[in-house]
Amino acid sequence: NLEYRHVINVIGYGLDSQKQPDYQYFSKHGWGKLQRHLTTTMRYVFQCAHDLGLQTVVLSYIGGGAFSSLFPRDYEQAYLNMFVEAVKDARDSSDFTGGLELMGADQNLIDALGTVLIQQVRDIGRIPAVWKGTEAESKLFVNAWDPHSYAGNGNKGDHSLDGYVGRHSAVSYLSCVELNPNILENTYALRPN
């Protein structure tokens, strides 16, 4: 029994090793650029939800968690503030007017987003449970993806969000140009502000 869900794979920046290209770039060019990159990423998310006519965006904490251990400042507060401001700036500049939910979020993120967006934001759980039911059909789920691998890369052996997405979906196949040539028909550029 197949169920289709809308998933957007966005880059979860790799700041867990000095060998990571993301770490090398931001440590050389300035951590302030990370804020702009996160905002651009969030703009893609909200534009995608709007263009598909979806009612809700279900965010994950992109760049938070396991891949952020070398973020140079107080990670708990500084990165959280950066992420929340990126979501707010992107949403404020988009045409998306739907709801916002979180998956797998802690209370600090829930409270911070709720305060900045001046709306109640709730955590709806984790994958695969959040994909169940007909209401999930009208939502865009945001996967934090490592762009140096296939989406869903580690599947069962990967305990990140991307691994859970991979083990409970066909995201690796559907996101791979070599295996799914139809993906090239569904690309578009971000509209300017």
RARAJO-V214050 format. One record per run of one state. SS is the DSSP state (alpha for helix, beta for strand, coil for the rest). FROM is the first residue (numbers start at 1). TO is the last residue. If there is no record, write none. Layout:
ss;from;to
SS;FROM;TO
SS;FROM;TO
This chain:
ss;from;to
coil;1;5
beta;6;11
coil;12;20
alpha;21;29
coil;30;31
alpha;32;51
coil;52;55
beta;56;59
coil;60;65
alpha;66;68
coil;69;74
alpha;75;92
coil;93;98
beta;99;102
coil;103;106
alpha;107;117
coil;118;122
beta;123;123
coil;124;128
alpha;129;131
coil;132;133
alpha;134;138
beta;139;145
coil;146;154
alpha;155;157
coil;158;160
alpha;161;167
coil;168;170
alpha;171;174
coil;175;180
alpha;181;186
coil;187;193
